[in-house]
């Protein structure tokens, strides 16, 4: 290789090509890293991860059973509509809490309001059992609490729903004590 007067070596074509290749590889890794971090930050989770905990009929909401067909005494049912902005805003936190809560036992169940295709008589029977009107089913998100095997409370405020789930996760939700 030739040397310039100041002592620097003249770079050959091969050295320049190697630097371009290394630069492109570095750029690709940077783009992939940014995409991965962006996905982590924006990934809301998926309700399908809880397919075993989905309830598809109104009649089953108040009569959940464990693996041995024994009536569950303490659990909550989260009603959502995947198209609702409030549901989307809290989806990631709800799913994270549900995963933590359900780690030991099934306590959080889900109802996709768009997936229930039962007639009005079935929804009316459910609403009568919890003392609500048909307009209640238009609210989403909502949370129904079942304590000691019977309906306890229904929540339809986003902050209250998250607060109840945090209490259940911490083990200090009063109706379950």
Secondary structure, 3 states (H helix, E strand, C coil): CCECCCCCECCCHHHHHHHHHHHHHHHHHHHHHHHHHHHHHHCCCCHHHHHHHECCCHHHCCCCECCCCCECCCEEEEEECCCCHHHHHHHHHHHHHHHHHCCCCCCEEEEECCCCCCCHHHHHHHHHHHCCCHHHHHCCCEEEEEECCEEEEEECCHHHHHHHHHHHHHCCCHHHC
